[in-house]
Amino acid sequence: MKVTRPMLAVAGAVAVLTLAGCASGTEQRATVPVTATGSLEHLAAEVKCTPNIQIDADEIRQAVCKDAKGAKGAKGAGGAAAGKFILATFATDRGQREWINGAKDYGGHYLVGRKWVAVGETGTVTALRRTLGGDLEEGTDHSAHSGH
């Protein structure tokens, strides 16, 4: 299946709108491990999630992950991140950055590693960071425009 840039942008937008709330929280200060690397399955295993693959293409692999309890923003059993999130891996750094830049227009909370990104609520990506490392990024906040 050939994935085009518009398809990637739409997939990113849908992921953000589906998973990210408008709420903003403060980052919890904790020791951040060295940023994880590996396949989508390897990263999912690190956070004790069985990925539900949504896109499986050469340029991007994307899955929905959640823990068994589905609790938002908390830590699940065995230290796994709880809550629902999108996990995506990319063939290139450029492809990853283009995807993130397009998706950020829709808001959301992003945990970014080398050739991978996790998208979810603040508490979820903060919990994921304790295992996967990475950098936290925020999407555009459109709440000031809600009266239009």
C-alpha positions in Angstrom: 0.0 0.0 0.0 1.5 3.3 -1.0 0.9 6.0 1.6 0.8 9.6 0.4 1.5 12.7 2.4 -2.2 13.7 2.5 -3.1 10.3 3.9 -0.4 10.6 6.6 -1.7 14.1 7.5 -5.3 12.8 7.8 -4.2 9.8 9.8 -2.3 12.1 12.2 -5.2 14.4 12.5 -7.6 11.6 13.2 -5.2 10.2 15.8 -4.9 13.5 17.6 -8.6 14.3 17.5 -9.4 10.8 18.8 -7.0 10.7 21.6 -6.0 14.1 22.7 -8.1 16.2 25.0 -8.0 20.0 25.2 -6.8 19.8 28.8 -3.2 20.8 29.6 -1.2 19.6 32.6 2.2 20.2 34.1 5.0 17.8 33.3 5.9 15.6 36.2 9.6 15.9 37.0 11.2 12.5 37.0 14.4 10.9 35.8 14.2 10.4 32.1 15.9 7.2 30.7 17.9 7.1 27.5 15.5 7.3 24.6 14.4 3.9 23.4 14.8 2.7 19.9 13.5 -0.2 17.9 10.5 -1.5 16.0 6.9 -0.6 16.8 6.5 -4.0 18.4 9.6 -3.6 20.5 8.5 -0.1 21.8 5.0 -1.4 22.5 6.5 -4.4 24.5 8.6 -1.9 26.5 5.4 -0.2 27.8 3.5 -3.5 28.1 1.0 -2.9 25.3 -0.2 -5.1 22.5 -0.4 -2.8 19.5 -3.5 -2.8 17.2 -1.8 -2.0 13.9 -3.8 0.7 11.9 -1.2 1.6 9.2 1.5 -0.8 8.0 3.4 0.9 5.2 7.1 1.4 4.2 7.1 5.0 5.4 5.1 4.7 8.6 3.7 2.0 10.9 1.0 3.2 13.3 -0.9 1.4 16.0 -3.4 2.1 18.8 -2.2 0.9 22.2 -4.0 0.7 25.6 -3.5 -1.1 28.8 -5.9 -3.8 30.0 -7.6 -1.4 32.4 -7.7 1.6 30.0 -7.2 4.1 32.9 -6.3 7.5 31.5 -3.1 9.2 32.7 -2.2 6.7 35.4 0.3 3.9 35.7 -1.0 0.4 35.0 0.1 -2.9 36.4 3.8 -3.5 36.4 4.6 0.1 35.7 3.1 0.2 32.3 1.7 3.4 31.0 -2.1 3.4 31.3 -4.5 4.9 28.9 -5.1 4.9 25.2 -2.4 6.2 22.9 -1.1 6.2 19.3 2.3 4.7 18.7 4.0 5.3 15.3 7.4 4.5 13.9 8.9 6.1 10.7 11.4 5.1 8.1 13.1 8.4 8.1 13.7 11.3 10.5 12.3 13.7 7.9 9.1 11.7 7.5 8.7 11.7 11.3 9.1 15.5 11.6 6.7 16.2 8.7 4.1 14.0 10.3 4.5 15.7 13.7 4.4 19.2 12.2 1.2 18.4 10.4 -0.4 16.7 13.4 0.5 19.4 15.8 -1.9 21.8 14.1 -4.7 19.7 15.7 -3.4 20.0 19.2 -2.4 17.0 21.4 0.5 15.8 23.5 3.5 14.1 21.8 6.3 12.0 23.2 9.1 12.0 20.5 11.9 9.6 20.1 14.3 8.7 17.3 12.0 7.7 14.4 9.0 7.1 16.7 6.2 9.1 18.4 3.5 8.4 20.9 0.4 10.6 21.0 -2.0 10.7 23.9 -3.2 12.7 26.9 -0.6 14.5 29.1 -0.6 11.9 31.8 -0.3 9.0 29.4 2.7 10.4 27.5 4.3 11.5 30.8 4.0 7.9 32.0 5.4 6.6 28.7 8.4 8.9 29.0 9.4 7.1 32.3 10.0 4.0 30.3 10.8 5.1 26.7 12.6 8.4 27.4 12.1 11.0 24.6 11.1 14.6 24.5 7.6 16.0 25.2 6.0 18.3 22.6 2.7 20.1 22.6 0.4 20.7 19.7 -1.3 24.0 19.0 -3.8 25.1 21.6 -6.9 26.3 19.9 -8.9 26.9 23.0 -8.7 30.7 22.6 -10.5 30.4 19.3 -13.4 28.3 20.7 -15.9 31.3 20.6 -15.9 31.5 16.8 
